[in-house]
Amino acid sequence: MLLRRISVLAVLMLALGNAGALAQSAPVPEEPVAQRPGDDGPPGRGPGDLFEQLNLSQDQVQKMQQIRERYKNQMQQQQQTLRQAEEEFRNMMAGTADKNQLREKHRQVQGLREQMGELRFESMLEMREVLTAEQRRQMSELMQQRRPGMRNAPGSGKPQQN
């Protein structure tokens, strides 16, 4: 259940993070983001599309960018530490490490994953505060639409469909 939540949060952060990076590199229009003319590509799949569908104001986009920037370095450092520990674990599995060494490295990797999830969750909570109640409801619906396979993933408590 925790892994599922972390996965959903990761998708949310990627969507919000990518949209924030997109908004950061382009001038912010005076009108709401969702009403920006000239958007190309299929709806519902572009990195900035989530923000567009939520109809974020210029102020909201700016606040989202600030939140993202506050967590950016911490998350990058945590991700690098996690990748290194995962690589060490893979090497230990392929090598001659004993069960106790493997268990300890596995605990370390799991702890780092949990810390990464906590960082994502905390940043998501801050971003959530920027949204109106209606935007939160829309975000929930959009996230469910974007990841339909997550409902049937192993560990989700729902049966897989074959």
C-alpha positions as CSV (number, residue, x, y, z in Angstrom):
1,M,0.0,0.0,0.0
2,L,2.8,2.4,0.9
3,L,4.6,1.5,-2.4
4,R,1.4,2.3,-4.3
5,R,1.1,5.7,-2.6
6,I,4.7,6.5,-3.2
7,S,4.3,5.5,-6.9
8,V,1.2,7.8,-7.3
9,L,3.1,10.6,-5.5
10,A,6.0,10.1,-7.8
11,V,3.8,10.4,-10.8
12,L,2.3,13.5,-9.3
13,M,5.7,15.0,-8.6
14,L,6.9,14.2,-12.1
15,A,3.8,15.8,-13.6
16,L,4.0,18.8,-11.4
17,G,7.8,19.0,-11.6
18,N,7.9,18.8,-15.4
19,A,5.1,21.3,-15.7
20,G,6.9,23.6,-13.4
21,A,10.1,23.3,-15.4
22,L,8.1,24.0,-18.6
23,A,6.5,27.0,-17.1
24,Q,9.9,28.2,-15.8
25,S,11.5,28.2,-19.2
26,A,8.6,30.0,-20.9
27,P,7.2,33.4,-20.1
28,V,4.1,33.1,-18.0
29,P,1.0,34.5,-19.8
30,E,-1.4,36.9,-18.2
31,E,-4.3,34.7,-18.8
32,P,-4.9,31.3,-17.0
33,V,-2.6,28.6,-18.3
34,A,-5.4,26.4,-19.6
35,Q,-6.5,29.1,-22.0
36,R,-3.2,29.5,-23.7
37,P,-3.7,29.5,-27.4
38,G,-1.6,27.4,-29.9
39,D,-1.0,24.3,-27.8
40,D,0.0,21.4,-30.0
41,G,-0.2,17.7,-29.5
42,P,-2.9,15.4,-28.0
43,P,-4.6,16.6,-24.9
44,G,-3.9,14.8,-21.6
45,R,-0.3,13.7,-22.4
46,G,2.0,16.7,-22.5
47,P,4.1,17.5,-19.5
48,G,2.4,20.9,-18.9
49,D,-1.0,19.5,-19.6
50,L,-1.8,18.7,-16.0
51,F,-1.4,22.4,-15.0
52,E,-3.4,23.4,-18.1
53,Q,-6.2,21.1,-17.2
54,L,-6.2,22.4,-13.6
55,N,-6.4,26.0,-15.0
56,L,-3.7,27.3,-12.7
57,S,-3.4,31.0,-12.4
58,Q,-0.1,32.8,-12.9
59,D,0.3,33.1,-9.1
60,Q,-0.3,29.4,-8.6
61,V,2.2,28.4,-11.3
62,Q,4.8,30.7,-9.6
63,K,4.1,29.2,-6.2
64,M,4.4,25.6,-7.6
65,Q,7.8,26.6,-9.1
66,Q,9.0,27.9,-5.7
67,I,8.0,24.7,-3.9
68,R,9.7,22.6,-6.6
69,E,12.9,24.6,-6.2
70,R,12.8,24.3,-2.4
71,Y,12.9,20.5,-2.7
72,K,14.9,20.1,-5.8
73,N,18.4,19.8,-4.3
74,Q,17.3,17.5,-1.5
75,M,15.5,15.2,-3.9
76,Q,18.5,15.1,-6.3
77,Q,20.9,14.2,-3.4
78,Q,18.5,11.6,-2.1
79,Q,18.0,10.1,-5.5
80,Q,21.8,9.9,-6.1
81,T,22.3,8.2,-2.7
82,L,19.5,5.7,-3.4
83,R,20.9,4.8,-6.9
84,Q,24.3,4.2,-5.4
85,A,22.9,2.0,-2.7
86,E,20.8,0.1,-5.2
87,E,23.9,-0.4,-7.4
88,E,25.9,-1.7,-4.4
89,F,23.0,-4.1,-3.6
90,R,23.0,-5.4,-7.1
91,N,26.7,-6.0,-7.0
92,M,26.4,-7.7,-3.7
93,M,23.7,-10.0,-5.0
94,A,25.9,-11.0,-7.9
95,G,29.0,-11.4,-5.7
96,T,29.8,-13.4,-2.6
97,A,28.0,-11.4,0.1
98,D,26.4,-13.5,2.8
99,K,22.7,-13.3,3.8
100,N,23.3,-10.9,6.7
101,Q,25.2,-8.4,4.5
102,L,22.4,-8.6,1.9
103,R,19.7,-8.1,4.5
104,E,21.5,-5.1,5.9
105,K,22.0,-3.5,2.4
106,H,18.3,-4.3,1.6
107,R,17.2,-2.5,4.7
108,Q,19.4,0.5,3.8
109,V,17.9,0.6,0.3
110,Q,14.4,0.4,1.7
111,G,15.1,3.2,4.2
112,L,16.4,5.4,1.4
113,R,13.3,4.7,-0.7
114,E,11.1,5.6,2.2
115,Q,13.0,8.8,2.8
116,M,12.6,9.7,-0.9
117,G,8.9,9.0,-0.7
118,E,8.6,11.3,2.3
119,L,10.3,14.1,0.5
120,R,8.0,13.7,-2.4
121,F,5.0,13.5,-0.1
122,E,6.0,16.7,1.8
123,S,6.5,18.6,-1.4
124,M,3.2,17.3,-2.7
125,L,1.4,18.5,0.4
126,E,2.8,22.0,-0.1
127,M,1.7,22.0,-3.7
128,R,-1.7,20.8,-2.7
129,E,-2.1,23.8,-0.5
130,V,-1.7,26.0,-3.6
131,L,-4.7,24.4,-5.3
132,T,-8.4,25.2,-4.7
133,A,-10.8,22.5,-3.5
134,E,-12.0,22.1,-7.1
135,Q,-8.5,21.8,-8.5
136,R,-7.7,19.2,-5.9
137,R,-10.7,17.2,-7.0
138,Q,-9.7,17.5,-10.7
139,M,-6.1,16.6,-9.9
140,S,-7.3,13.4,-8.2
141,E,-9.4,12.5,-11.2
142,L,-6.7,13.3,-13.7
143,M,-4.1,11.2,-11.8
144,Q,-6.5,8.2,-11.8
145,Q,-7.0,8.6,-15.6
146,R,-3.3,8.9,-16.3
147,R,-2.4,5.7,-14.4
148,P,-5.2,3.2,-15.0
149,G,-2.9,0.2,-14.7
150,M,-2.0,1.2,-11.1
151,R,-5.4,0.1,-9.8
152,N,-4.6,-3.5,-10.9
153,A,-0.9,-3.5,-10.0
154,P,0.5,-6.2,-7.7
155,G,0.1,-5.1,-4.1
156,S,-2.7,-2.7,-4.8
157,G,-5.2,-5.0,-3.2
158,K,-7.2,-5.3,-6.5
159,P,-7.1,-8.3,-8.8
160,Q,-5.1,-8.1,-12.0
161,Q,-7.0,-8.5,-15.2
162,N,-5.5,-10.8,-17.8
